[in-house]
């Protein structure tokens, strides 16, 4: 079944409930949005570094 890092479905449900209790249901969409934006910015930075690396190799 579903097992992430050795966690079963019951443990995952408990973790999700604790997160909802800590942050509140209204803050979770904002948290998810900011995480997505951070991930996108990190990916763009990696791509830019790769482009610059390839550019330096060509020169």
PLY file of the C-alpha trace (Angstrom):
ply
format ascii 1.0
element vertex 59
property float x
property float y
property float z
element edge 58
property int vertex1
property int vertex2
end_header
0.00 0.00 0.00
0.96 3.64 0.39
4.14 3.91 2.41
6.39 6.94 2.37
9.68 6.57 4.24
8.29 3.68 6.22
5.15 5.55 7.28
1.81 3.87 6.89
-1.50 5.50 6.05
-2.44 5.95 9.71
0.76 7.82 10.51
0.37 10.04 7.44
-3.19 10.93 8.45
-2.00 11.85 11.96
0.79 14.02 10.53
-1.66 15.84 8.24
-4.05 16.45 11.15
-1.23 17.86 13.31
-0.18 20.18 10.47
-3.78 21.40 10.07
-4.02 22.01 13.82
-0.71 23.90 13.91
-1.23 26.13 10.89
-5.00 26.24 10.63
-7.02 25.46 7.54
-6.94 29.07 6.35
-3.13 29.33 6.40
-2.47 26.08 4.51
-3.25 27.46 1.01
-0.94 30.42 1.66
1.77 28.07 2.90
1.41 25.84 -0.15
1.55 28.85 -2.47
4.71 30.20 -0.88
6.34 26.75 -1.04
5.47 26.50 -4.73
6.91 29.95 -5.44
10.10 29.06 -3.57
10.45 25.83 -5.52
9.93 27.66 -8.83
12.53 30.31 -7.93
15.03 27.63 -6.91
14.49 25.73 -10.17
14.92 28.93 -12.21
18.17 29.65 -10.36
19.48 26.17 -11.14
18.57 26.52 -14.81
20.29 29.91 -14.99
23.44 28.49 -13.39
23.44 25.61 -15.91
23.08 28.06 -18.81
25.97 30.14 -17.52
28.06 27.02 -17.02
27.44 25.90 -20.59
28.20 29.42 -21.82
31.57 29.42 -20.02
32.47 26.00 -21.42
31.82 27.22 -24.97
34.10 30.23 -24.50
0 1
1 2
2 3
3 4
4 5
5 6
6 7
7 8
8 9
9 10
10 11
11 12
12 13
13 14
14 15
15 16
16 17
17 18
18 19
19 20
20 21
21 22
22 23
23 24
24 25
25 26
26 27
27 28
28 29
29 30
30 31
31 32
32 33
33 34
34 35
35 36
36 37
37 38
38 39
39 40
40 41
41 42
42 43
43 44
44 45
45 46
46 47
47 48
48 49
49 50
50 51
51 52
52 53
53 54
54 55
55 56
56 57
57 58
